[in-house]
């Protein structure tokens, strides 16, 4: 297990990122403030220990063009495309919005 890196008066970089997330800073803002690559912050933000999500996953397939269309939105949020798509699906399911999303306008 890697050693923790004290950051900004916090015991670890994870703690510093969590503190900044709690202040509603974006992953891009956090990366710039901590002078670390965006990929480091994205990895911390999607860490199951931080999100409370279990590590058990299943693979879901999406068409490449669908993921390509999602890329600008993911980039704007400092997320990997797969993480954005996962969050969208979870939000729709958690909000009971499947019918509204799929049947809207019919």
MODELLER restraints for C-alpha pairs under 7 A, 6 or more apart:
rsr = mdl.restraints
at = mdl.atoms
rsr.add(forms.Gaussian(group=physical.xy_distance, feature=features.Distance(at['CA:4:A'], at['CA:12:A']), mean=5.17, stdev=0.5))
rsr.add(forms.Gaussian(group=physical.xy_distance, feature=features.Distance(at['CA:5:A'], at['CA:12:A']), mean=4.84, stdev=0.5))
rsr.add(forms.Gaussian(group=physical.xy_distance, feature=features.Distance(at['CA:5:A'], at['CA:13:A']), mean=5.59, stdev=0.5))
rsr.add(forms.Gaussian(group=physical.xy_distance, feature=features.Distance(at['CA:6:A'], at['CA:12:A']), mean=4.37, stdev=0.5))
rsr.add(forms.Gaussian(group=physical.xy_distance, feature=features.Distance(at['CA:6:A'], at['CA:13:A']), mean=6.07, stdev=0.5))
rsr.add(forms.Gaussian(group=physical.xy_distance, feature=features.Distance(at['CA:7:A'], at['CA:13:A']), mean=5.21, stdev=0.5))
rsr.add(forms.Gaussian(group=physical.xy_distance, feature=features.Distance(at['CA:7:A'], at['CA:16:A']), mean=6.06, stdev=0.5))
rsr.add(forms.Gaussian(group=physical.xy_distance, feature=features.Distance(at['CA:8:A'], at['CA:16:A']), mean=6.46, stdev=0.5))
rsr.add(forms.Gaussian(group=physical.xy_distance, feature=features.Distance(at['CA:10:A'], at['CA:16:A']), mean=5.69, stdev=0.5))
rsr.add(forms.Gaussian(group=physical.xy_distance, feature=features.Distance(at['CA:14:A'], at['CA:44:A']), mean=6.31, stdev=0.5))
rsr.add(forms.Gaussian(group=physical.xy_distance, feature=features.Distance(at['CA:17:A'], at['CA:30:A']), mean=6.77, stdev=0.5))
rsr.add(forms.Gaussian(group=physical.xy_distance, feature=features.Distance(at['CA:20:A'], at['CA:30:A']), mean=6.69, stdev=0.5))
rsr.add(forms.Gaussian(group=physical.xy_distance, feature=features.Distance(at['CA:27:A'], at['CA:38:A']), mean=6.96, stdev=0.5))
rsr.add(forms.Gaussian(group=physical.xy_distance, feature=features.Distance(at['CA:27:A'], at['CA:41:A']), mean=6.07, stdev=0.5))
rsr.add(forms.Gaussian(group=physical.xy_distance, feature=features.Distance(at['CA:27:A'], at['CA:42:A']), mean=6.62, stdev=0.5))
rsr.add(forms.Gaussian(group=physical.xy_distance, feature=features.Distance(at['CA:27:A'], at['CA:78:A']), mean=5.49, stdev=0.5))
rsr.add(forms.Gaussian(group=physical.xy_distance, feature=features.Distance(at['CA:28:A'], at['CA:38:A']), mean=6.17, stdev=0.5))
rsr.add(forms.Gaussian(group=physical.xy_distance, feature=features.Distance(at['CA:28:A'], at['CA:78:A']), mean=5.75, stdev=0.5))
rsr.add(forms.Gaussian(group=physical.xy_distance, feature=features.Distance(at['CA:31:A'], at['CA:37:A']), mean=5.95, stdev=0.5))
rsr.add(forms.Gaussian(group=physical.xy_distance, feature=features.Distance(at['CA:31:A'], at['CA:38:A']), mean=5.24, stdev=0.5))
rsr.add(forms.Gaussian(group=physical.xy_distance, feature=features.Distance(at['CA:31:A'], at['CA:41:A']), mean=6.06, stdev=0.5))
rsr.add(forms.Gaussian(group=physical.xy_distance, feature=features.Distance(at['CA:42:A'], at['CA:78:A']), mean=6.89, stdev=0.5))
rsr.add(forms.Gaussian(group=physical.xy_distance, feature=features.Distance(at['CA:42:A'], at['CA:79:A']), mean=6.22, stdev=0.5))
rsr.add(forms.Gaussian(group=physical.xy_distance, feature=features.Distance(at['CA:48:A'], at['CA:54:A']), mean=6.03, stdev=0.5))
rsr.add(forms.Gaussian(group=physical.xy_distance, feature=features.Distance(at['CA:48:A'], at['CA:55:A']), mean=6.22, stdev=0.5))
rsr.add(forms.Gaussian(group=physical.xy_distance, feature=features.Distance(at['CA:67:A'], at['CA:81:A']), mean=6.54, stdev=0.5))
rsr.add(forms.Gaussian(group=physical.xy_distance, feature=features.Distance(at['CA:70:A'], at['CA:81:A']), mean=6.39, stdev=0.5))
rsr.add(forms.Gaussian(group=physical.xy_distance, feature=features.Distance(at['CA:71:A'], at['CA:81:A']), mean=5.55, stdev=0.5))
rsr.add(forms.Gaussian(group=physical.xy_distance, feature=features.Distance(at['CA:74:A'], at['CA:80:A']), mean=5.95, stdev=0.5))
rsr.add(forms.Gaussian(group=physical.xy_distance, feature=features.Distance(at['CA:74:A'], at['CA:81:A']), mean=5.26, stdev=0.5))
rsr.add(forms.Gaussian(group=physical.xy_distance, feature=features.Distance(at['CA:74:A'], at['CA:84:A']), mean=5.65, stdev=0.5))
rsr.add(forms.Gaussian(group=physical.xy_distance, feature=features.Distance(at['CA:92:A'], at['CA:98:A']), mean=5.97, stdev=0.5))
